[in-house]
Structure formats: C-alpha cells, structure tokens
Amino acid sequence: MWTIAIGVVTYAISYPRALSMSTMEPFLKLALATLAIAGVLSLALRRRVIRPAFLRQGSLGHGVPWTAVAFLTFAANSVLWTDQRRVTATAVIFYTAIAVLAYLVASAAPARVLVRGIGLGAALVVGTSYLAVGRGTWQTSRELGWAEDTRTVFQGLYGHWNILAFTICLLIPAVLTYRPQTLLGRVLQLPLAVGAIAFTVPVGSATGMIAAAASFGAAIAVAAVGWLVRTHRRPRTGRRWLRLLITYVGVVVATTLATVAGYLAVTRVPAMLDKDVETLTERVPMWRVINEVWRDDHTWHGFGLGNVWPYHWFHTGGGDALQTIKDRFPLPVGHGHNGFLDLAIQLGIVGAFLYLVILVRAALLALHQLLAGGSQTSSWVLVTIATITVLSVTEPIWMTPLGWFLAVAAATAAEREHVRRGRPGPAHQRRREPVIASAD
C-alpha cells in the first residue's frame, strides 16, 4: 500500500501537465491526499503506520537534511530584495511544500519501500505516455519557428519531448538500483530497466538519451564498487584469492562498459539527432546573455526566487530580468536551460552554492555508506545525483518539481542512513526500521 502511495506521489510531482489545467497546485493536493489516505487505511487495517524518523527517535533533528533547510531559508530571505514579493513568497511556499513532502516520504518509508515506490512512479510515467501516444492524442512533430525539424516524437502527457525525457531519466535510478527479493523480481528487473532506458530513444531528446546512458553507467559503477567492498569483507578462505581475482576482473569489465556507454552517448547521440554541438542548440549564446544579466547587479543574491522564469508548473509571468534577457536574446526563453544558471539568476552565487551543498553532502554520505558495505539507499542516492548532475547541464532540473523532490528525498535518505549507521552499540542491539506489511 505504501509503495502505491509513494508511486502516486511521485507521479503527481512529475506534473503530467496535459492532465492539469494551469498550475502545480492540484498535483500537490493529490500527493498530500494520497499520503493521508494511505495512513488512514493503515490504521483501519491495523497495520503499523510508517512515521517520520524524528517521531520514531523522539528527536526533531533526526534525519533532517539541514542543507535543504539552509537553502530554503536563504530563498525565503529573497523576499527582502525581490521586486515581486508576492510572487517570491508564493514560490518559497511552493518549494517548501515539495521539500516537506519529500522529507516525509523519504524519512518515513524504509529504503526498499521508497525505491520501489519511485520505481512504480516511473512505470506510471512510461505507461501513461505509451497509452497517450497509442491513442494518438499526444503524438506531435517538432515544429519550431526557428528550427527545421519535423520528426514525429513522443510527448506523453508532459507537453514537450524534453520534459518527458528528463522525467523518465530522473526515475530510472530507482528501477536500476532496486534489489528484488524474489526470483521473478530479479528476472524482470533488467528488461524493465532496459525498456525504460530504451523509451528515451523514440522521445528524441539528446539530453535524455545521454542521461539515461549515464544512469546506466553510474548504476554499473556503483554495483561494481559495492561488489568489490563486499568481497573484501568476506572471511578469509582458501578460495578467497580466486574470488578476489574474479571480482577485480568483473569490476574492470563493468567500469569499461560504463565508460564506453557514456562515451558513445556523448559522441554519437547529438550527431544521430543532427544537433548543433557547437552551440548546444543555441543554449550557449543564451547562457552568455543570462550570465551578463545576472552578473550586472545581482551576482551574490539574484533577483529573487520565482521572479525570473515563467515556469510552466509555476506561472509568474517573469520579472524585469526576463524582459532584459528577451531584449538581448532573439529566441523564445522559458527557463535557463542549465541547472546552475537557471537558479543563480534567481538566488545568486549564494543560493546556487547552497543547492550544490545539498547534492554534494548527500553524495559524500552515500559514497561513505557504499564504501562501508553498501546499501540500497546509498546506491539509489548516488545514481540519482549523478543523473540530476548530467541532466542539469542543459535543463533546469534543480528547480523542476520532480528534480527538487528527488534532491531533497535523496538528501533525507542519505542523512537517515548516516544516523542509523552511526548509532552506538552492537549491530544486533540497533533499532531496526519498521517492517511494513503492504498489500501491493
């Protein structure tokens, strides 16, 4: 049941805007209502309700990603210097609500349930997109006023092929890193993962294909490192050296495959799609303009959260900064097409740095956990952050609802695992995560 609830929450946060009407608000309400219903059903069925870690441990600070709290605090302060205070205040409330939702989900659910639920969200995204395309409703052509490209592509329910592509890519790590406990699950995992990755090909997004390959490569690398660590931790036996040799060979092969996959994706995909590699389809000139506008007078603190871009999930109409960018750049502009610049013009160097700290700390904690023996949490966090990083090169993943949700969820999961592993006392005396009896 909780797996289904988290899957629905993830799908709602992914914002299939063809189902929506204007803003993200209906989907936030759906996500909150889903969690509430799951809790009520758990009580009605007399099952243990998963509770946030700070309630289980009796400490408000247990497992809280304070890096995300610091970022939101600075974002809230941008109300003081923005020229649209109501817009910025609404943006702060909007992203805070998503962060709280991510914290509740990642802090309350055991790692297996969390990753499985996000994987179900991926299945919902791909499944509904296939259904929409099959009915011919949301199949369209690339007909851009400034580009001669009319290939038929998939948009699913997301209104744009790039949005569908990065939505799938953000959820692929959960499918790749989930550890099934049944033989059927292990047999089905690989074709499901390959199918999700292959779905990015008909979508026709170069960024999506490269990010999918990067996710696959990161998953292989993480699995190889975890395998190596576990092999070294096994008791010394007569066959230990043979096992070590086989492990090292496997790690070398896996690393080589991951490197080759990444190289082929970066070098072949843009050429296959006839992309302008030199300007990254006019993104580089746009980045120069954004950098000029941002650095003119708002280098450190930016123009205020929500005060620049007319995001389709959060309609603000844009501020003076957007108009300046439009005056200097001849093509349509809806966002920064880069995670760092998209946020930096809103919250300056300080805000972008604080967001980076969220990702870096979560990655370092997960890497430490991986080297200490590995866990499903560490694998999912590392692959998710790697995917967010790759996608952020050309898309505003940092501030998309799903990207922000997964960033906070990954930070929360890493913090919780860090606290759990750091508890004093023998392993058999440590409090275990509650086992959730689910009906799914």
Sequence and secondary structure as in RCSB ss.txt:
>XXXX:A:sequence
MWTIAIGVVTYAISYPRALSMSTMEPFLKLALATLAIAGVLSLALRRRVIRPAFLRQGSLGHGVPWTAVAFLTFA
ANSVLWTDQRRVTATAVIFYTAIAVLAYLVASAAPARVLVRGIGLGAALVVGTSYLAVGRGTWQTSRELGWAEDT
RTVFQGLYGHWNILAFTICLLIPAVLTYRPQTLLGRVLQLPLAVGAIAFTVPVGSATGMIAAAASFGAAIAVAAV
GWLVRTHRRPRTGRRWLRLLITYVGVVVATTLATVAGYLAVTRVPAMLDKDVETLTERVPMWRVINEVWRDDHTW
HGFGLGNVWPYHWFHTGGGDALQTIKDRFPLPVGHGHNGFLDLAIQLGIVGAFLYLVILVRAALLALHQLLAGGS
QTSSWVLVTIATITVLSVTEPIWMTPLGWFLAVAAATAAEREHVRRGRPGPAHQRRREPVIASAD
>XXXX:A:secstr
 HHHHHHHHHHHHT  TTS SSSSHHHHHHHHHHHHHHHHHHHHTT      HHHHHT TTTT  HHHHHHHHHH
HHGGGT S HHHHHHHHHHHHHHHHHHHHHHHHS HHHHHHHHHHHHHHHHHHHHHHHHTTSSEEE  BTTB   
 EEE TTSSSHHHHHHHHHHHHHHHHH   SSHHHHHHHHHHHHHHHHTHHHHT HHHHHHHHHHHHHHHHHHHH
HHHHHHHHS   TTHHHHHHHHHHHHHHHHHHHHHHHHHHHHHHHHHTT  TTTTTTHHHHHHHHHHHHHHH TT
T S TTSS   TTS     HHHHHHHHH  S  SS SSHHHHHHHHHHHHHHHHHHHHHHHHHHHHHHHHHTT  
HHHHHHHHHHHHHHHHTTTS GGGSHHHHHHHHHHHHHHHHHHHHHT  S GGGS          
